[in-house]
Amino acid sequence: MPKVRRFDIDFIAGLCILHMMWVHAMQLSGLTAHASYQIMTAIAGGYMAWFFFKSGMLYKKTPLKPLIKKLSLKVLLPYAVLCIVALMFEICYGLYSHQLIDGVPFSLSRLFLRLLAHTAPPLNLALWFLPCFFLVQVLFPVLQKKFSVFVIALIAIVFGALFDFFHFYRECFGGNVFFGLFFYCCGIIFKEKQYETKWLISAAIVVVLGIFFPHYISAATNSMHTGFFYPFGMLVFLGKIFLVDRLFKSIPEHKSIIAFIGKNALFCFSLHYFFMALWKIIIIESCLKIAGWNLFIGICVSCTLSLIVTNFFMVRLKIRNFL
């Protein structure tokens, strides 16, 4: 029997991707102090948590060796190729301008140290998700041999809090594995329970409390940007996931560009930051010399066109399944 895709999951994935692209375009345009950025981050923050949660919802028990083989082809291979492409551009740009894309003096050692620390090259920082996603999916079945899903979730949130408390993200972004593992476990635990009234009421209470006591945790760095209590910040994200999933659960299936983006979430996720950062360099260093909202619009339009053209050629070359 053919696998049936859930339209609501594709639709929510598309919304998360669009929000993520909007956030990254704002960051690259230097607009993070703008009220719209602050408001949208507070309201819709936690979109990366949703991707880990969704993966937990779709979890199927698989022997470890076949799982590693499958993930190596679907996750690590694209990650390695995209890292090499980004590094090649970074090296060429560094040799030309004598600096990295963020203005830091260029050196190969500095570039590769950043790759190791952030698990992604500066020109495509969004790639941190791929090795993190790989480790979460491999670590879970290893831990499951000795612990229940609930205990693994507790281990993840405790270690995630410790990594944030001791500021390990300054040296390495490895704490994001615990961030992802917590929501992955929650996806397994609350796959169907999240739609029950008692859990929706609990989610609504936590989210309302989150409005009065703002908490925001960066998924990439596993660091608290706002707030004082890491576990509460994680629960606020979980509450938002429950409410969003319930809101769109019964959405009727229809032709939608948002759902199409959701179906191609890995493609958009893996390439959008690379194109945005690249076009930022091209736009700023060209005769346009624009900044602020004009730069934001230029980055968004250029990135969108780049993704469309890339998708077209990947389909024509029959390598679209690579992402």
N, C-alpha and C positions, 0 to 999 in steps of 0.2 A: 504494500500500500504506500503510495507516494506521501512524503512528508508535507504536511500542511503548515504554511507559515501563518502566524497570528498577525493580523493586520494591525492590531493595537500596539504590539511590540515594535513593529516596523515604524509606525507613526511616531511613537514616543522616542525611538532611537533617532529619527529624523529631526525632531524638535531639539533633542540634546546636542546633536551635531551642529545644527544651526546656531544654537546658543553658544556652544564652544567656539565656533568660528567668529562669532560676533565679539566674544570676550577677548580672543587672541588678537583680532584686528584692532580693538580698542587699546590693548596693551602695547602693540607694536606702533600705534599712532600716538602714544603718549597721552592718552585720554583717561587714564585710570582715576584721576581726581574728579572727573565729571560726575554729576549727580546720577545720570542715567546708568553709568557703570556701577556705582555703589548700590543703587536700588536693585538692578537686575541681578547683581551678584548675591545680594541678600535674599531676594525672592527665589531665584532659580539656581542658586549655588547647590552643588551636590550632583551635577549631571554625570560626573565620572563614577560616582558611587552607584548610580543606576546601571551602568554597563556591567559592573561586577555583579550586582544583584541579579540582573537579567541572565547572566551566564550561570549563576547558581540555580535559577529557575529552570534552566534548560539542561541541568546536569544529568548525565547518564553514567552509571558506573562502568568504567573501562579499565582493563588491566594496565599496569603502569607502563610497560615497555611499548605496547601499541599506542598508548596515549602520548608518550614522549615523541615517538616517531611521527605521529599525526601533527602534533603541535610544532615540531621542528620544521615541517614542510609548510604549514599554514601560518606560523607566527615568526619563528626565528629566521627562516630563509628570507622573507620579505624585509624583516628588520635589518639583517646583515646587508642586503643589497641597498636598501634605502640609506643606511648609515654610510656606506661607501660612496654613494652618489653625493650625499650632503658633504662629506669630508673632502671629496674632490673639489667641489665648488668652494668650500671654505679655504682650502689650501691655495687655490688659484687666486681667490680674492685677497687672502693674506699676503701672498707674494707681491700682488699688485699694489695694495694699499698699506701694507705693513701693519695691519690691525685685523682683529676678528670683527664679526658683524656688530658686536656691541661696543666697539671702540677700544677694547683692550689690546695692547701691543701683541702682535702676532708672533707665535713660536709654535713649532710642532709639538713640543712637550706640553705646553699649556693647552693646546687644542685637544690632545689625547687624554690629558688628565681630566679635562672637563667631560669628555666622553665617558670616562670610567666613573666619575663622580655622579653625573646626571643620567647615566645610561642612555644618553642621546647626544648627538652633535648639536652645537649652538644653532645651526641653521635649520634644524628640525627637532626642536625640544619635545614636541608632542610624541616622538617615538618612545619616550620612557614607558608608555603604556604597554608596548608589546612584550619586552622582557618581563615586566611586572606581571602581566596577564599569564605568561608562560609559567612563571614561578608559582603563582597562586594556584593554577590548575594542577601542577605537579606536586606541590607541597600538601595540598588538601588530602589526596588519597594516601600519602605517606603517613600523615598524622592520623587519618581515620582508622588506621590499623590498630591504634592504641586508645584513641579518644573518640567520644561522640561528637556530632556536629556542633552541639551546643557548647561543649567544652572547648572545641577548636575556636569558636567565635569569641569566647572569653579570653583565650590565650592571645588571639589576634588583637583584641581591643586593649588588653593590658600592655602587650609589647609595643603596640602603636603609640599608646600614651607615654611609655617610657622613652621611646625614640624621640617623641616631640619634646618631652620634659628636658631631656639632656641635649637637645638641639643637634642631633646627629645629622639633620638635613644640611647643616653647614658644610659637612665633609662629604656626605653621600646621601642620595635620595632613597636608600634601601628600605626606609620605613614604609614606603608606599605599598610594599608587599603585604604588610599587616593590615593596612587600610583596605586593600582589595580583598584580602582573605576574610575579613570580618563581613563585608557585604556579600561576598560569594556564599558564605555559610548562611547568612540571613535569607538569601535567595532560595536556598534549599529548604530551610526551615519554614519560611513564610510563603512558599510558592502559591498556595491556595488560601492559607490562613489570612493573608493580608487583606482579603476582600470581606472578611467577617466584620460585623458591626463593632464588636468590642475592640478589635485592633484598629479600626478606622477612627473610633472615638479617641483611643489612646494616642494615635498618630496626630489627630487634630489638636489635642491638648499640648503635646510636645512641641508642635510647630508654632502654636500660639505663644507658648513660653519662649520659644526661640526668637519671636519678634521683640519681646520685652528684654530678653537677655541674648543679644546677637552672638552667635558662634559660627565661625567659618573656618573650615580646615582645607588646606590645599591638598588635593589628592596626589599631585606630582611629588611634592616634598614631604607630605605627611606632617605639615606644620600648621599650627593654629595662627591664623591671621587676625581673627577676632574672637574674643571670649576668654574664658579662664579654666574651663573644665572639659577636657578632651572627650570623655565618654558621652557627655551631654551633647556636644557638637555632632558626634556620630549618630546619636539617637534622633537629632533634629533632621539630619540627612535621611535617615531611615523613615521617619514620619512623612517627609516630603515624597519619598518614593511610593509609600502606601497610597497617599492621596492622589498622586498623579496617575498611578496605575489604575486606581478605581475610577478616576474621572474619565479615562479613555478606554476602559475595558469594553464598553458596549458601543464604541464608535462604529458606524456602519462602514463596510468596506467600499472604497471608491478610488478612482484614479486620483492620485495625489503626488505632487512633487516632493512633499515632505516624507511620505512613505517610501518613495523611490530613493531618497537620500538615506533613509533608515536601512533599506535593503543593501545599500552600498556604503554602510557606515565605516567599515574598515578601510576602504579605498579613500573616502573623504578624510577620515581621521589621520591616516598615515601620510597624506600628501599636502593637506591644506596649509600647515604651518610652514612647510618648506617653500611653497609658492608665495605665501604672504611675506615671509622674511626676505626671499629673493627679490620680489617686486618692490619691497620697501627700499632695498639697496638701489635698485635700478631707478625708481622714481626720485628718491632723494638726491642721488648723485647725477641725475640727468638735468637738463635745462629747466625742468618743471619747478624744482625747488619748493615743493608744497609741504604743508605740515597740518597738524590738527585734523579737523573733520574732512578737509579735502584729501589729505593723505589716507584717512580711514576709507573714504569712498574709493579712492584709487586702488588701495590694497584689496578691498572686497571685490571690485569689478575684475581686476586682473587675476585674482585667485580663482574666481568663478569660471572665467574664460579658460584659464589654464587647466582646471579640472575637467571641463567639458572636452577640450582638445585632447588631453591625455587619455581620457576614457575612450574617445573615438579611435585613437591610434592603437590603444591596447586591444580594443575589440577587433579592429582590422588585422592586427598582427596575431590574433588568437592567443593573447597572453593575459586576457582580462581576469581569468581565474587566479592569477598570481596574487591578487588582493581582493 
